[in-house]
């Protein structure tokens, strides 16, 4: 697995406190188990340094740390990060218990959400309790499979238009192009707007937001108050003001044109919605949901498309099989929603991509009420961590876990519930999962039937675990048109 990028601030703190030549430099002692006395209170897990715990090793390579921890220990791994106790779940039954049965005793990690709220506000992702239930009920209908079928023509048309602009032999950044494309599709299908410059600018703003959020992802990175005007903080605040101008402007335009009166997109439905007292959502609430929709509707799907193209470029036999399947289903015409049952290998490619590269690589919950889990007492204030990245690459649950092997989805039984969770599970399973899958399939299929892609010689994919799982250096590809 390629080396990963850590978080510099934590690394600097740890290095200043450590001296070379100790046990942490010995690979054989990478994860010594806890003592017998501690084991009575906590599950086994990597021991750490006084006060710091495992911060240094987590900061150095987060994905490798969580992946090794998921493989080296039992159903639950206990990790100390400073004074924070983290319980990492490596067992599908325990994952189901937390996400399904105990979802009222575990809420989203409020500390990290404070930073996310500054971007998306109080929308479906960040709300809790009754407010979340009401918003979820309003948001679900336009994202059901039957409604999504009506969006497919837009997905295909926008992709064909994008590919037509690529020059023969041109080198492109697949990650950047995918984000611009999926942003435009999400804006049109979910918000009802044809975006040009705004889509590109919103993508740039979200890049700034991701950089900022990544710099404050862990508790030790939030020692410096958000009010301190660092360069990144100033850039983030400026970007948020511009984002508000764009989104509030779109909402005002929709109101002026009465565009929500009979619209079937999500924003239109939210504008028509009324609470128990007959009051509509305010502009701020609509803004929060619009940004939540844009972030959720484009970022994760763009990453899925990017990684699928990367794997298909590395495995031309899979790319050829996919093209043959597409041509058999839709020879001489554009794809449409009714073609999907005839594209099982396309489904397998997308599902396998989500297994290897789940865009949401970790899910955290903060415990608000004590309960027993796997024989251990989980106390309030602790964090329960579920890592789709670790579960998806664990040999206990998936054969040849590091291999890109789409055929596993065609020839083998469905994986046990809890071992494959790219969209989470339980009441808070991603409401846009069906939309994301449809968009990933039709964009990828339309793209791959039109072009062949070639990776630059010597390119090595390095994963960067930010709020999503991004390629650190982008995804350069050379385009060769097939027709």
N, C-alpha and C positions, 0 to 999 in steps of 0.2 A: 504494500500500500504506500502511496506517495507520502512524503513528509507533509505535515500540516503547519498552518500558521498559528502561532500563539497570540497572546495579548501582551503587548509590550510593557504596559504600566505594571502589571502584576509581576512580569519577569524581572523588571528592574528592581522592584522592592525585594523580591526573593533573593536575587543574586547579591544584593547588598548585605543580606543577613546570613548568607551561606559562605562557607569556605570550601575549597576544592578537596577532593580525595576522600570524601565520606561515602557512606553506603549508597547514597542516591545516584552515584555515578556508576554503580555496578548493575548491569542489566539483569544478572541472575537474581538480584534482590530487589527488583523493580517494585513488586507488590508484596512485601512481607505481611503476614496475617496479624490480626490483632492479638493481644495477649489473652490468656485464659480468663483472667479477671474481667477484662472488658467484654469478652465474648458472651458473658452472662447477660449483659445489658444490650449489646449491639450485635448485629450480624457481622460475619467476617468481611474484611475489606482492607484496602491499602492503609498502612500506618503512615503517619505524617510527622511533620515537625511541630514542636510546641508552638502554640498560638497560630501558626500558619496552616497546619494540617497538610493537605495535598494540593494547596494552591499552586505551588511552583510547577508540579508535573502537569496539572490541568492546564495552566496557562501556556506551557511550552508546546503542547499538542493535544487540544481538547478531544478530537475525534479518536485518536489513538488511545488516550487515557480511558475514555468511556468504553471503547471497543474491547480493550484488554480487560477492563474491570468486568464487563458483561460475560466474558469467556472464562475468566480465572476463578470466579467465585460462584456461589450457589444462587438460589432463587432471589435473594436480596443481597445487595452489596452496600455496606455502610462506608460513607466517605465523609471525612471532616474537611470543611473549607473554612479555615479560621475557626470561629465559634459556631458555625452553621453545620447542623447535622443533615446530611443528604442520604436518603434511602433510594438506591437505584434498583428498579425492579427488572429482573431477568427471566421471569416466569409468566407465561401467558395467563394463567389462572389468577395470579396476583394482580396483573395489569387489569384484567376484567373487573376484579373486586374494587380497585380504586376508581377506574373510569366509569363503571356502571353502578355498582352497589353502593359505593361510598362517595359518590360525587358531591353530596351535601356536606361531608366532613372535610373535603379537600377542595379548596378554591384555587383559582389561578394565582401564581406567585405575585402578590401585590407589589412587592418592591421593584421587580423588573417591569411590571406593568405601568408603573408611574412614568417611566421613560417612554413606553409605547403610547400612553395616553396623550403625550405631547404631540404625537404624530397623528393618530387616528381618532383621538378624542374618546368619548364614551359611546362606542358603537358595539356591534354584535360580538366582536372579539374580546372587548374589555369589560363589558357589563357583567354583573353577577345578579343572582336572585331573581326577584319578580320582574325587574326591568329587563333582564336578559330573556326571560320566558316570553314576555310580550313582544319584544323585538324579533325574536326567533320566529314566532308565529306569523308576524307580518312578512318576514323575509323569505320564508320557505316556499310559498307557492310559485313564484317566478323562476325558482331554481330546481323545480322538479323535472324529471326526464321528459315528460310530454311537452312541457313548455320549452325546454332546451332544444328540442328537435327543430323548433322554428328559428333558432339562432344559427343553425349549421350553414345555411347559404351564405350568411355574412362571414363566418369563419373561413369558408373556402374561397369566397370572392376576394377578401382582403389578403389571403395568403397568395393567391394567384397574382394579384396586383403587385405584391411585394417582390416575389420571385422574378417577375418580368423586368424589374428595375435592376437586377443584378447583371453585371457584365460578365461575358465569357472569360474564364480564367481569373476573375477578380478574387482577391482575398478579402473576406469579410470576418467580422467578429460575430459569431453565431449567437452568443449570449445577448449582445446589444441589439441585434436585429430581432431576435425573438421577443425581447422585452418591448420594443417599440410596436411590434405587430400585435402582441397580446394586449398591450395597453389600448391600442386603437379598437380592437375587437371588444374588450370589456367596456370601453366607453360607449360604443354604439349599442351593444346588446343589453347592458345593465343600466346605463344612464340615458341612453337615447340620443347621444351626440356623436356627430362625425367630427373626430378630432384630427387636426393636422399638426401644427406647431405645438399645440397644447399637450398632445400625447408625448412628444419628444421631450418637452420641457418638464412635464410631470415625472417622466422617467429619470431625468437628471436630478430633480428635487428629491425623489425617493432614494437615489444613490447617496446623496448627502445625508438623508435621514438614517439610512442603514449604517453609514460610517459613524454617525453620532451614536446611534443605539448600540453598535458593537463596542464602542469605546466605554460604554457604561452598562454592559451586559451583566457583569458579575458584581457582587456586593463590594468587593475591595476596590472596584473601579469607580465607585460612587462616593469615595471619601471626599473628593473635591465637590462642593455644592454646585448644582446646575446653574446657579446665578453668577458664578465666576465667568467672566467673558473671555474664555479661551478662544483661539482661532476657530476651532471646530464648532464651539458653542455659538459664536457669532454667525458663522455660515449657516448653521442649522436654523437659528431664529429668522434669518433673512429668507431662507428657503421656505419656512412655514408661512411667513407673511405672503410670499408670492403664491404658494399653493392655495391659501385661503382666498386670495383675489380671484384665482382661476375658478375654483369650485363655487364660491358664492356667486360669481358672475354667471356660471352655467345654470345655477338654481334660479337666479333672477330672470334669466332669459326664458327658462322653461315656464316660469310663472307668467311672464308677460305674454308669451305666445299661447298660453293655456295648453301647453303641450302634455300636461299630465292628465287631462280630462278623460281620455280613453286609451292612454298608452299602456302596453302590457309589460314594459320593462320594470325593473325593480324600483328605480327611483320614482317613477310615476306612481306605482302602487303605494309607496311610502308617503308620497305627497297627498294621496287621496285618503290615507288611513286616518282614523279618529280614535282617541282613547275613550275610556268609560264615560268621561264628562263631555265627549263630543269635540274635544280640542285636537287640532292637527299637530303634527310634528313641526317644531320651529326650524328656522334656517340652520341654526347651529346643530341640531340633531340630524337634519338632512345632510349637512356637510360631513358630520362624523361618519354616517353610514356610506356616503358616496366615496369617501377616501378609503374606508374599510373595504368596500367593494372593489375599488381600483387596485388596491394593494393585493387583496386576496385573489382577485380575478385575473391578474396578469403575472405577478412575480413567480408564484409556484409553478404555474403552467409553463412559463418561459423557461424555467430551469429544467423541467421535465423534457421539453423539446430539445433544449441544448444538449443535455446528457444523452438523449436517445440518438441524436445525430452523431455525437462523438462515438458512441458504441457501434452504430451502423457503419461509420467510416472505418472503424477498426475491424469490422467483421463484414466484408463485402458479400459473403454468402447469405447473411441474414438480410442485407439490403436488397439483393436480387430476389430473394423469396418474397419479400414484402412488396416489391414492385410488381411481381407476377400476380400476386393476390389482388392488388389494387386494379390492375388492368383487366383481370378476369371479372371483377365486380362492376367496373365502370368504364369499359373500353370506349374511347372516343368522346367522353363527356366528363363534366365535373362531378365530383362526388356529391352525394346527398345523404340525408339522414337514414333513408331506407336501406342504404348499402351496408350499414354497420353489421348486421348479422352475417354477412358474407366476408367479413374481415377478421377472422379469429386470430391470425398471426399478428395483425396490427395491435389488437388488444393485448396479446402476449408480450409484444415489444414494449408497450407503454407500461404494463404492470411490472415487467422485469426491470425497466429503468427506474420506476418508483421504488422497487426493492433495493437496488444498489445505491440509489441517490435520492432518498426521501427528502424533498425540499425542507420540510419541517423536521429537522433531525433530532430534536429533543422536545419533550413536553414536561413541564414542571407544575406541581401542585403544592400549595402551602396547606399544612395540616392545621385546622382550627379546632378540632376536637379529638381527644385521645381515642385510639382504637388499636386492636390487636391485628397484626398483619404477618402471616407466616411464622407465628410463634413469638413475635416481638411486639413490645408496646411502642407504638409510634406516638410521640408526644406533640402537643401543639407547638407551632413555630418551626417544626421540622419541614424539610422539603422532600417530597416524593418525586423522583425523577424517572421518566420513561423515555428511552432512547430508541426510536424507530431505527436509527442507523445501526445501533448495536444489535437489536433483535433481528433485523433483516440480514445481518451478516454473521449470525451466530450459527455454527455448524450443528448445534443441537436441534435447530428448527428448520434449517435449509441445507440441502446437499450442495456441495461445491459453492459455498456462499459468496466467494469473491469472483466467481465466473459469471459473465453475461451469457445467460442461457435461457432465451425466451421459450424454448420448447418445454421447459418444466411446467409452464402454465397450460400446455396442451395435453401432456401425457401423464401427469401426476395428479393425485388428489389435491383438492384445495387445502392450503395451509390451515392449521388450527387457528381459531379465532384468538387474537392477541399476539400472534407471531408475525403478522403482516398488517401494519397499521399506518399507512402513509397519510391517512386523513384523520387519525385519532379513532376514538370509539366512544360509545356511551351517549348520553344526552348532548354532549358538546362535540360530537363528531362534526367535522367540517360541513357546514350547510351548503357550501359550494362544490362539494366533491364531484357530483354528477356533471356540473358545468366544466370543472377542471379536466375531467377525463374526456368529455366530448371534445373540448377545445384541443387538448393535446393530441388526440387521435386524428382529427380532421386536418389540423394544421400540419402535423408530421406527415400524414399520408399525401397531402397536396404538395408539400415541399419535396418529398423523396421521389415522387413520380416524375417530377420536373427536372431534377438536377442530381448529379453525383457530387459528393463532397470529398475532399482530400485534406487530411491533416498535414500541417507543415512537418518537414523532416525534423526529428528531435523534439517535437512538442511533447510535454509531459503534463498531464492533468494534475493540478494541485487543488485540493478542496479547501475552502475557507468557511468555517462554521460561524457565520454571522447570525442574524435573526433567522435567516434561511441558509441553506447549504449552497454556496456560490462557488464558481470556478475562480480561483484567485487571480489568474492571469487572463481571464476571458476565454473565449473558445475560437481561435483563428481557424478558418477553413477556406479552402480554395474551391470556387464554384465552377462546375462544368455542366452546361445545359445539355439535356438529353434530346431535345427536339428543336 
